[in-house]
């Protein structure tokens, strides 16, 4: 079973669309109400649905049938298509914009993926990515407890310079970059969402929805890391660890490109 088919079984237990991220995605798209937008690697469709509720005509595409089955149950009125990003089943210029949230590190070929998104966008259409960079991830305090998994995740994540280079090679111009800081009230439990709530990583249902834990961390590392984390939370030592990993780089990043 594919990784995201496995994660998809329990994914919605901890993964919800965060209102602040959704609003920023909408702001960066710079489109009018009822514009057709493609959500690439949409997963179970949380952000697809949230953007639809803001008045956009959304289409979600993902390679995982398990994820899409969950998405269809939540919002049958939205078009959900199973497809690989390197072979999108849409006409040239079909969409006014596109989004991709926390997924480009799973693309087998960045350039081909970006070329496909470029092809299906109309002129002036924006492609908004929400991702993290290796430099940002190296400052996650999670590294103190799950060092192997975080470093594997860092190595899997494309450098922002490579992302920009491949976007440009695909034909896009770069509108800008915007860093994103995790807030204590974040509603979507992705990798570093527990920046200020370390206890969430002790919940196996939360870890099951995070690919770094589901795919990159060994059972032994998870056991040992959670044991140490639990002790540090109990003693209060976690605050010192968190302080040591403070960073000016931001926690995640929006990359905004335009055709």
KALINTA-V927002 format. One record per helix or strand. SS is the DSSP state (a for helix, b for strand). FROM is the first residue (numbers start at 0). LEN is the number of residues. Records with the same first field share a line. If there is no record, write none. Layout:
SS=FROM-LEN / FROM-LEN
This chain:
a=2-6 / 10-3 / 18-11 / 45-7 / 64-10 / 84-3 / 103-3 / 109-11 / 133-4 / 140-4 / 146-10 / 159-11 / 197-5 / 203-5 / 210-6 / 218-17 / 237-7
b=35-5 / 56-6 / 78-4 / 94-7 / 120-11 / 172-8 / 251-7
